[in-house]
Each structure stands twice: as C-alpha cells, then as structure tokens.
Amino acid sequence: MEPNLEQDRRQAHALLDALPAEKLNAVRSLLEVMVEPLARSLGLAEVEEEVLAPDTAAALDRARASLARGEASRTTKSSANSA
C-alpha cells in the first residue's frame, strides 16, 4: 500500500496547528534536525580558532591585499619556490 503523501502532509499540518505555543518551538527544532541534520550540527558547533604562524599570516595579508586591488592570483611553481 502506497502512502498518500498529500494526506500525510495535511495531517501533519493539522497536528502542528493543534499544538500549544510552548511546544511548537520544540517540534520546529526537531523538524529542522530531521530535514537538515548536518547544517544544524554545524550551526551549533563551536568555532575553533587556529593560531597562524607569522609567515602564514603575512602570506594571507598579501593575498587579501592583492585581491582588494583586483589582482588575479598568479601562483606558479617557480614563484611558490622563491617565496
């Protein structure tokens, strides 16, 4: 027997409409996790700050400045070795 998606959807909406306001937020959170578990997990994860080595930080600053000037990245094997 094939489920009737439209009927199931109407039933779910009716149940949501019948919920008291204090329970609606919990159901919404549960639905978010069910629909998009990875995005929800990533959104709640702590941001880890990595300490950059001074030479890496300087290279990033140069790259950002280059982008701000509208220059394209032209990293080649020979220029990467000379840095």
N, CA, C and O atoms as a GROMACS GRO file, in nm:
protein
  332
    1MET      N    1   0.085  -0.119   0.000
    1MET     CA    2   0.000   0.000   0.000
    1MET      C    3   0.089   0.125   0.000
    1MET      O    4   0.172   0.142   0.088
    2GLU      N    5   0.070   0.208  -0.097
    2GLU     CA    6   0.150   0.329  -0.114
    2GLU      C    7   0.095   0.441  -0.024
    2GLU      O    8  -0.026   0.466  -0.022
    3PRO      N    9   0.184   0.509   0.050
    3PRO     CA   10   0.136   0.617   0.138
    3PRO      C   11   0.086   0.736   0.056
    3PRO      O   12   0.138   0.766  -0.051
    4ASN      N   13  -0.016   0.802   0.108
    4ASN     CA   14  -0.072   0.920   0.044
    4ASN      C   15   0.000   1.041   0.102
    4ASN      O   16  -0.034   1.089   0.210
    5LEU      N   17   0.098   1.091   0.029
    5LEU     CA   18   0.181   1.200   0.078
    5LEU      C   19   0.100   1.325   0.110
    5LEU      O   20   0.124   1.391   0.211
    6GLU      N   21   0.007   1.357   0.024
    6GLU     CA   22  -0.074   1.478   0.045
    6GLU      C   23  -0.158   1.466   0.172
    6GLU      O   24  -0.168   1.562   0.249
    7GLN      N   25  -0.215   1.351   0.194
    7GLN     CA   26  -0.296   1.329   0.315
    7GLN      C   27  -0.206   1.334   0.440
    7GLN      O   28  -0.244   1.393   0.541
    8ASP      N   29  -0.088   1.272   0.432
    8ASP     CA   30   0.006   1.276   0.545
    8ASP      C   31   0.047   1.419   0.577
    8ASP      O   32   0.058   1.458   0.693
    9ARG      N   33   0.070   1.496   0.473
    9ARG     CA   34   0.112   1.636   0.491
    9ARG      C   35   0.000   1.718   0.558
    9ARG      O   36   0.026   1.798   0.647
   10ARG      N   37  -0.123   1.697   0.513
   10ARG     CA   38  -0.237   1.768   0.574
   10ARG      C   39  -0.253   1.729   0.721
   10ARG      O   40  -0.281   1.814   0.806
   11GLN      N   41  -0.234   1.601   0.749
   11GLN     CA   42  -0.245   1.553   0.887
   11GLN      C   43  -0.137   1.615   0.975
   11GLN      O   44  -0.164   1.656   1.088
   12ALA      N   45  -0.016   1.622   0.923
   12ALA     CA   46   0.094   1.682   0.998
   12ALA      C   47   0.068   1.830   1.024
   12ALA      O   48   0.093   1.879   1.134
   13HIS      N   49   0.017   1.900   0.925
   13HIS     CA   50  -0.016   2.042   0.943
   13HIS      C   51  -0.126   2.060   1.047
   13HIS      O   52  -0.120   2.152   1.128
   14ALA      N   53  -0.225   1.972   1.046
   14ALA     CA   54  -0.334   1.980   1.144
   14ALA      C   55  -0.279   1.959   1.285
   14ALA      O   56  -0.321   2.026   1.379
   15LEU      N   57  -0.186   1.865   1.299
   15LEU     CA   58  -0.127   1.841   1.430
   15LEU      C   59  -0.045   1.961   1.476
   15LEU      O   60  -0.049   1.998   1.594
   16LEU      N   61   0.028   2.022   1.385
   16LEU     CA   62   0.105   2.142   1.420
   16LEU      C   63   0.013   2.256   1.463
   16LEU      O   64   0.041   2.327   1.559
   17ASP      N   65  -0.097   2.272   1.391
   17ASP     CA   66  -0.193   2.376   1.426
   17ASP      C   67  -0.256   2.354   1.563
   17ASP      O   68  -0.294   2.450   1.630
   18ALA      N   69  -0.266   2.228   1.605
   18ALA     CA   70  -0.328   2.196   1.733
   18ALA      C   71  -0.231   2.208   1.851
   18ALA      O   72  -0.274   2.207   1.966
   19LEU      N   73  -0.102   2.220   1.823
   19LEU     CA   74  -0.003   2.227   1.930
   19LEU      C   75  -0.015   2.357   2.010
   19LEU      O   76  -0.040   2.463   1.952
   20PRO      N   77   0.004   2.349   2.141
   20PRO     CA   78   0.013   2.471   2.220
   20PRO      C   79   0.144   2.543   2.187
   20PRO      O   80   0.242   2.479   2.150
   21ALA      N   81   0.145   2.673   2.200
   21ALA     CA   82   0.260   2.755   2.161
   21ALA      C   83   0.389   2.711   2.228
   21ALA      O   84   0.496   2.713   2.166
   22GLU      N   85   0.381   2.669   2.355
   22GLU     CA   86   0.504   2.633   2.427
   22GLU      C   87   0.569   2.505   2.373
   22GLU      O   88   0.686   2.480   2.401
   23LYS      N   89   0.496   2.424   2.296
   23LYS     CA   90   0.554   2.302   2.239
   23LYS      C   91   0.596   2.320   2.093
   23LYS      O   92   0.667   2.236   2.038
   24LEU      N   93   0.553   2.427   2.031
   24LEU     CA   94   0.581   2.448   1.890
   24LEU      C   95   0.731   2.463   1.862
   24LEU      O   96   0.780   2.410   1.763
   25ASN      N   97   0.804   2.534   1.948
   25ASN     CA   98   0.947   2.554   1.927
   25ASN      C   99   1.022   2.421   1.930
   25ASN      O  100   1.113   2.399   1.851
   26ALA      N  101   0.983   2.332   2.022
   26ALA     CA  102   1.049   2.201   2.032
   26ALA      C  103   1.025   2.120   1.904
   26ALA      O  104   1.117   2.055   1.854
   27VAL      N  105   0.904   2.123   1.853
   27VAL     CA  106   0.873   2.048   1.731
   27VAL      C  107   0.946   2.109   1.612
   27VAL      O  108   0.996   2.035   1.526
   28ARG      N  109   0.954   2.240   1.606
   28ARG     CA  110   1.026   2.306   1.496
   28ARG      C  111   1.173   2.264   1.498
   28ARG      O  112   1.230   2.233   1.393
   29SER      N  113   1.235   2.263   1.617
   29SER     CA  114   1.374   2.221   1.627
   29SER      C  115   1.393   2.077   1.583
   29SER      O  116   1.490   2.044   1.513
   30LEU      N  117   1.302   1.991   1.622
   30LEU     CA  118   1.308   1.851   1.583
   30LEU      C  119   1.297   1.837   1.431
   30LEU      O  120   1.371   1.760   1.370
   31LEU      N  121   1.205   1.910   1.371
   31LEU     CA  122   1.189   1.905   1.226
   31LEU      C  123   1.314   1.954   1.154
   31LEU      O  124   1.354   1.898   1.052
   32GLU      N  125   1.376   2.059   1.207
   32GLU     CA  126   1.500   2.110   1.146
   32GLU      C  127   1.608   2.003   1.147
   32GLU      O  128   1.678   1.985   1.047
   33VAL      N  129   1.621   1.932   1.259
   33VAL     CA  130   1.723   1.828   1.269
   33VAL      C  131   1.692   1.714   1.171
   33VAL      O  132   1.783   1.660   1.108
   34MET      N  133   1.566   1.680   1.158
   34MET     CA  134   1.528   1.572   1.068
   34MET      C  135   1.549   1.610   0.922
   34MET      O  136   1.588   1.526   0.841
   35VAL      N  137   1.524   1.735   0.888
   35VAL     CA  138   1.535   1.779   0.749
   35VAL      C  139   1.680   1.804   0.711
   35VAL      O  140   1.721   1.768   0.601
   36GLU      N  141   1.756   1.866   0.799
   36GLU     CA  142   1.892   1.906   0.765
   36GLU      C  143   1.985   1.884   0.884
   36GLU      O  144   2.029   1.981   0.946
   37PRO      N  145   2.017   1.757   0.917
   37PRO     CA  146   2.096   1.731   1.036
   37PRO      C  147   2.238   1.787   1.031
   37PRO      O  148   2.288   1.836   1.133
   38LEU      N  149   2.305   1.782   0.918
   38LEU     CA  150   2.442   1.831   0.910
   38LEU      C  151   2.447   1.982   0.928
   38LEU      O  152   2.530   2.032   1.004
   39ALA      N  153   2.360   2.055   0.860
   39ALA     CA  154   2.360   2.200   0.872
   39ALA      C  155   2.330   2.242   1.014
   39ALA      O  156   2.391   2.336   1.066
   40ARG      N  157   2.237   2.174   1.078
   40ARG     CA  158   2.203   2.205   1.218
   40ARG      C  159   2.323   2.180   1.308
   40ARG      O  160   2.354   2.263   1.394
   41SER      N  161   2.390   2.067   1.290
   41SER     CA  162   2.507   2.035   1.373
   41SER      C  163   2.618   2.136   1.353
   41SER      O  164   2.681   2.181   1.449
   42LEU      N  165   2.642   2.172   1.228
   42LEU     CA  166   2.748   2.271   1.200
   42LEU      C  167   2.712   2.408   1.257
   42LEU      O  168   2.799   2.480   1.306
   43GLY      N  169   2.585   2.442   1.251
   43GLY     CA  170   2.541   2.571   1.305
   43GLY      C  171   2.556   2.580   1.455
   43GLY      O  172   2.576   2.690   1.508
   44LEU      N  173   2.548   2.470   1.523
   44LEU     CA  174   2.560   2.469   1.668
   44LEU      C  175   2.702   2.444   1.717
   44LEU      O  176   2.730   2.459   1.836
   45ALA      N  177   2.791   2.405   1.627
   45ALA     CA  178   2.928   2.372   1.665
   45ALA      C  179   3.006   2.498   1.703
   45ALA      O  180   2.983   2.607   1.648
   46GLU      N  181   3.098   2.480   1.797
   46GLU     CA  182   3.184   2.592   1.835
   46GLU      C  183   3.284   2.620   1.723
   46GLU      O  184   3.328   2.530   1.653
   47VAL      N  185   3.318   2.747   1.709
   47VAL     CA  186   3.418   2.787   1.610
   47VAL      C  187   3.555   2.769   1.673
   47VAL      O  188   3.582   2.821   1.781
   48GLU      N  189   3.641   2.697   1.604
   48GLU     CA  190   3.777   2.677   1.653
   48GLU      C  191   3.870   2.776   1.584
   48GLU      O  192   3.878   2.781   1.461
   49GLU      N  193   3.938   2.852   1.663
   49GLU     CA  194   4.033   2.949   1.609
   49GLU      C  195   4.171   2.885   1.605
   49GLU      O  196   4.222   2.840   1.707
   50GLU      N  197   4.230   2.880   1.488
   50GLU     CA  198   4.363   2.824   1.473
   50GLU      C  199   4.465   2.938   1.477
   50GLU      O  200   4.448   3.040   1.412
   51VAL      N  201   4.569   2.918   1.555
   51VAL     CA  202   4.675   3.017   1.562
   51VAL      C  203   4.762   3.001   1.438
   51VAL      O  204   4.813   2.893   1.409
   52LEU      N  205   4.778   3.110   1.365
   52LEU     CA  206   4.857   3.106   1.242
   52LEU      C  207   5.002   3.141   1.271
   52LEU      O  208   5.031   3.227   1.354
   53ALA      N  209   5.090   3.073   1.201
   53ALA     CA  210   5.232   3.109   1.209
   53ALA      C  211   5.250   3.246   1.145
   53ALA      O  212   5.175   3.282   1.054
   54PRO      N  213   5.348   3.324   1.193
   54PRO     CA  214   5.366   3.460   1.138
   54PRO      C  215   5.383   3.464   0.987
   54PRO      O  216   5.330   3.553   0.921
   55ASP      N  217   5.457   3.368   0.929
   55ASP     CA  218   5.476   3.369   0.784
   55ASP      C  219   5.345   3.338   0.710
   55ASP      O  220   5.321   3.391   0.602
   56THR      N  221   5.261   3.253   0.768
   56THR     CA  222   5.132   3.223   0.708
   56THR      C  223   5.039   3.344   0.715
   56THR      O  224   4.970   3.376   0.619
   57ALA      N  225   5.039   3.411   0.830
   57ALA     CA  226   4.957   3.531   0.846
   57ALA      C  227   5.000   3.639   0.747
   57ALA      O  228   4.916   3.707   0.688
   58ALA      N  229   5.131   3.655   0.728
   58ALA     CA  230   5.183   3.754   0.633
   58ALA      C  231   5.141   3.719   0.490
   58ALA      O  232   5.104   3.807   0.412
   59ALA      N  233   5.147   3.591   0.456
   59ALA     CA  234   5.108   3.548   0.321
   59ALA      C  235   4.958   3.574   0.299
   59ALA      O  236   4.918   3.616   0.190
   60LEU      N  237   4.877   3.549   0.400
   60LEU     CA  238   4.734   3.577   0.388
   60LEU      C  239   4.708   3.726   0.372
   60LEU      O  240   4.623   3.766   0.292
   61ASP      N  241   4.781   3.808   0.446
   61ASP     CA  242   4.766   3.953   0.433
   61ASP      C  243   4.802   3.999   0.292
   61ASP      O  244   4.732   4.083   0.234
   62ARG      N  245   4.911   3.943   0.236
   62ARG     CA  246   4.950   3.980   0.099
   62ARG      C  247   4.843   3.936   0.000
   62ARG      O  248   4.811   4.010  -0.094
   63ALA      N  249   4.788   3.817   0.020
   63ALA     CA  250   4.685   3.767  -0.072
   63ALA      C  251   4.560   3.853  -0.064
   63ALA      O  252   4.500   3.885  -0.167
   64ARG      N  253   4.519   3.891   0.058
   64ARG     CA  254   4.400   3.976   0.073
   64ARG      C  255   4.421   4.112   0.008
   64ARG      O  256   4.331   4.166  -0.056
   65ALA      N  257   4.540   4.167   0.026
   65ALA     CA  258   4.570   4.297  -0.034
   65ALA      C  259   4.566   4.287  -0.187
   65ALA      O  260   4.517   4.378  -0.254
   66SER      N  261   4.618   4.177  -0.240
   66SER     CA  262   4.617   4.156  -0.384
   66SER      C  263   4.473   4.146  -0.436
   66SER      O  264   4.440   4.203  -0.539
   67LEU      N  265   4.391   4.072  -0.363
   67LEU     CA  266   4.250   4.061  -0.403
   67LEU      C  267   4.180   4.196  -0.395
   67LEU      O  268   4.099   4.229  -0.481
   68ALA      N  269   4.211   4.273  -0.293
   68ALA     CA  270   4.148   4.405  -0.278
   68ALA      C  271   4.186   4.498  -0.394
   68ALA      O  272   4.108   4.584  -0.433
   69ARG      N  273   4.306   4.478  -0.447
   69ARG     CA  274   4.349   4.558  -0.563
   69ARG      C  275   4.295   4.503  -0.693
   69ARG      O  276   4.313   4.564  -0.799
   70GLY      N  277   4.228   4.388  -0.688
   70GLY     CA  278   4.171   4.328  -0.807
   70GLY      C  279   4.269   4.246  -0.888
   70GLY      O  280   4.244   4.214  -1.004
   71GLU      N  281   4.380   4.212  -0.828
   71GLU     CA  282   4.480   4.132  -0.898
   71GLU      C  283   4.442   3.984  -0.892
   71GLU      O  284   4.390   3.935  -0.791
   72ALA      N  285   4.469   3.915  -1.001
   72ALA     CA  286   4.442   3.771  -1.004
   72ALA      C  287   4.558   3.698  -0.938
   72ALA      O  288   4.671   3.745  -0.938
   73SER      N  289   4.528   3.584  -0.884
   73SER     CA  290   4.632   3.502  -0.824
   73SER      C  291   4.716   3.440  -0.935
   73SER      O  292   4.662   3.377  -1.026
   74ARG      N  293   4.847   3.458  -0.929
   74ARG     CA  294   4.936   3.405  -1.032
   74ARG      C  295   5.043   3.317  -0.968
   74ARG      O  296   5.162   3.334  -0.994
   75THR      N  297   5.001   3.226  -0.885
   75THR     CA  298   5.098   3.138  -0.820
   75THR      C  299   5.145   3.034  -0.920
   75THR      O  300   5.066   2.958  -0.974
   76THR      N  301   5.275   3.033  -0.941
   76THR     CA  302   5.334   2.931  -1.027
   76THR      C  303   5.434   2.853  -0.944
   76THR      O  304   5.467   2.891  -0.832
   77LYS      N  305   5.482   2.746  -0.999
   77LYS     CA  306   5.578   2.664  -0.928
   77LYS      C  307   5.705   2.744  -0.895
   77LYS      O  308   5.758   2.731  -0.785
   78SER      N  309   5.752   2.824  -0.988
   78SER     CA  310   5.875   2.899  -0.965
   78SER      C  311   5.853   3.011  -0.862
   78SER      O  312   5.942   3.035  -0.780
   79SER      N  313   5.738   3.079  -0.865
   79SER     CA  314   5.716   3.185  -0.766
   79SER      C  315   5.685   3.126  -0.630
   79SER      O  316   5.716   3.190  -0.528
   80ALA      N  317   5.626   3.008  -0.623
   80ALA     CA  318   5.598   2.945  -0.494
   80ALA      C  319   5.729   2.901  -0.429
   80ALA      O  320   5.742   2.907  -0.307
   81ASN      N  321   5.827   2.857  -0.510
   81ASN     CA  322   5.955   2.815  -0.455
   81ASN      C  323   6.040   2.932  -0.410
   81ASN      O  324   6.124   2.916  -0.322
   82SER      N  325   6.020   3.048  -0.468
   82SER     CA  326   6.103   3.163  -0.433
   82SER      C  327   6.049   3.234  -0.311
   82SER      O  328   6.119   3.320  -0.256
   83ALA      N  329   5.931   3.205  -0.266
   83ALA     CA  330   5.870   3.273  -0.151
   83ALA      C  331   5.928   3.226  -0.021
   83ALA      O  332   5.887   3.274   0.085
   0.00000   0.00000   0.00000
